[in-house]
């Protein structure tokens, strides 16, 4: 039973964050350079959020390109990634980082 308890503790203490690359050309940038978009409790929810963000980005790009979306879906999916974190930051800290830029 020790393993089951450890898994529960990991689920409580850890979380998933959706990260966005700083630019379309920087998909291989170090994790520290990526911007934190949202945090999630599970990998499944994070991947769902990733797809939603990518769809929104494709729609924005299609509007700019006059309805053309060649390659936009792949580019959008590569701009976002989910990463496991042991201690997700509280929402107010993420907001402060976005506002202040730190």
C-alpha angles and dihedrals in degrees: 000000000000091000093053091052091049090052091051091050091050090051091052097045099038135061144169127256128201110224129195123206116244091239138357090257094051102067090128094050118130115273091249090065095053118097120239110237104175142335127235137189096228139033089236092058091045092053090049089052090048091055092048092051091047092050090050091050091050091052091050092049092047090054090052093046096047096256097315114132105172108153092351095114094055092043091051094049091050091052091065132054137173119230131186116237127186096212114027112204118248115262094251091057091052090049091049091050091052093048099041096032098233 
